[in-house]
């Protein structure tokens, strides 16, 4: 599982997620995006880039809920985005 800021310098979170999805060895790893300003337009871009979810940077409870949901999936399943 990877949690990445969408607004990183050099390679932003969108580029990172696309690189993860493009590599067969990492394509199935769930990626959660953190954003200081989530919105409908950004949400669509997040989905296209391959993120599982987007969470506001300071929404600790929301992030924990998503992490717990992914961890509770069946052990024999690889972690999948909902």
TORKOL-4160 file (C-alpha; in steps of 0.2 Angstrom, whole numbers, padded with zeros to 4 digits, m for minus):
82
<pt num="1" X="0000" Y="0000" Z="0000"/>
<pt num="2" X="0007" Y="0017" Z="m0005"/>
<pt num="3" X="0001" Y="0034" Z="0002"/>
<pt num="4" X="0007" Y="0049" Z="m0009"/>
<pt num="5" X="0005" Y="0067" Z="m0009"/>
<pt num="6" X="m0003" Y="0073" Z="m0025"/>
<pt num="7" X="0007" Y="0090" Z="m0025"/>
<pt num="8" X="0025" Y="0083" Z="m0023"/>
<pt num="9" X="0039" Y="0093" Z="m0032"/>
<pt num="10" X="0048" Y="0085" Z="m0047"/>
<pt num="11" X="0037" Y="0070" Z="m0049"/>
<pt num="12" X="0019" Y="0074" Z="m0043"/>
<pt num="13" X="0008" Y="0060" Z="m0036"/>
<pt num="14" X="m0002" Y="0059" Z="m0052"/>
<pt num="15" X="0015" Y="0054" Z="m0061"/>
<pt num="16" X="0020" Y="0042" Z="m0047"/>
<pt num="17" X="0003" Y="0033" Z="m0048"/>
<pt num="18" X="0004" Y="0031" Z="m0067"/>
<pt num="19" X="0022" Y="0025" Z="m0066"/>
<pt num="20" X="0016" Y="0012" Z="m0052"/>
<pt num="21" X="0001" Y="0006" Z="m0063"/>
<pt num="22" X="0013" Y="0005" Z="m0079"/>
<pt num="23" X="0025" Y="m0007" Z="m0070"/>
<pt num="24" X="0018" Y="m0025" Z="m0070"/>
<pt num="25" X="0027" Y="m0028" Z="m0054"/>
<pt num="26" X="0019" Y="m0014" Z="m0044"/>
<pt num="27" X="0002" Y="m0012" Z="m0054"/>
<pt num="28" X="m0008" Y="m0021" Z="m0041"/>
<pt num="29" X="m0002" Y="m0010" Z="m0026"/>
<pt num="30" X="m0016" Y="0001" Z="m0019"/>
<pt num="31" X="m0011" Y="0019" Z="m0020"/>
<pt num="32" X="m0020" Y="0032" Z="m0009"/>
<pt num="33" X="m0018" Y="0051" Z="m0014"/>
<pt num="34" X="m0017" Y="0065" Z="m0001"/>
<pt num="35" X="m0023" Y="0082" Z="m0007"/>
<pt num="36" X="m0024" Y="0099" Z="0002"/>
<pt num="37" X="m0039" Y="0103" Z="m0010"/>
<pt num="38" X="m0049" Y="0088" Z="m0015"/>
<pt num="39" X="m0063" Y="0092" Z="m0027"/>
<pt num="40" X="m0073" Y="0084" Z="m0041"/>
<pt num="41" X="m0061" Y="0089" Z="m0055"/>
<pt num="42" X="m0046" Y="0082" Z="m0045"/>
<pt num="43" X="m0056" Y="0066" Z="m0040"/>
<pt num="44" X="m0058" Y="0062" Z="m0058"/>
<pt num="45" X="m0040" Y="0065" Z="m0062"/>
<pt num="46" X="m0035" Y="0054" Z="m0047"/>
<pt num="47" X="m0046" Y="0039" Z="m0053"/>
<pt num="48" X="m0038" Y="0041" Z="m0071"/>
<pt num="49" X="m0021" Y="0041" Z="m0063"/>
<pt num="50" X="m0024" Y="0024" Z="m0054"/>
<pt num="51" X="m0027" Y="0030" Z="m0036"/>
<pt num="52" X="m0039" Y="0020" Z="m0025"/>
<pt num="53" X="m0045" Y="0035" Z="m0015"/>
<pt num="54" X="m0041" Y="0053" Z="m0012"/>
<pt num="55" X="m0041" Y="0060" Z="0006"/>
<pt num="56" X="m0038" Y="0078" Z="0012"/>
<pt num="57" X="m0021" Y="0079" Z="0019"/>
<pt num="58" X="m0027" Y="0083" Z="0037"/>
<pt num="59" X="m0041" Y="0070" Z="0037"/>
<pt num="60" X="m0033" Y="0058" Z="0049"/>
<pt num="61" X="m0049" Y="0048" Z="0053"/>
<pt num="62" X="m0053" Y="0047" Z="0034"/>
<pt num="63" X="m0036" Y="0040" Z="0030"/>
<pt num="64" X="m0036" Y="0028" Z="0044"/>
<pt num="65" X="m0053" Y="0022" Z="0039"/>
<pt num="66" X="m0047" Y="0019" Z="0021"/>
<pt num="67" X="m0031" Y="0010" Z="0027"/>
<pt num="68" X="m0041" Y="m0002" Z="0038"/>
<pt num="69" X="m0054" Y="m0006" Z="0024"/>
<pt num="70" X="m0040" Y="m0011" Z="0013"/>
<pt num="71" X="m0031" Y="m0021" Z="0026"/>
<pt num="72" X="m0047" Y="m0031" Z="0031"/>
<pt num="73" X="m0049" Y="m0038" Z="0013"/>
<pt num="74" X="m0046" Y="m0057" Z="0012"/>
<pt num="75" X="m0028" Y="m0062" Z="0015"/>
<pt num="76" X="m0027" Y="m0072" Z="m0001"/>
<pt num="77" X="m0033" Y="m0058" Z="m0012"/>
<pt num="78" X="m0021" Y="m0045" Z="m0017"/>
<pt num="79" X="m0027" Y="m0028" Z="m0010"/>
<pt num="80" X="m0039" Y="m0020" Z="m0023"/>
<pt num="81" X="m0046" Y="m0003" Z="m0025"/>
<pt num="82" X="m0064" Y="m0002" Z="m0021"/>
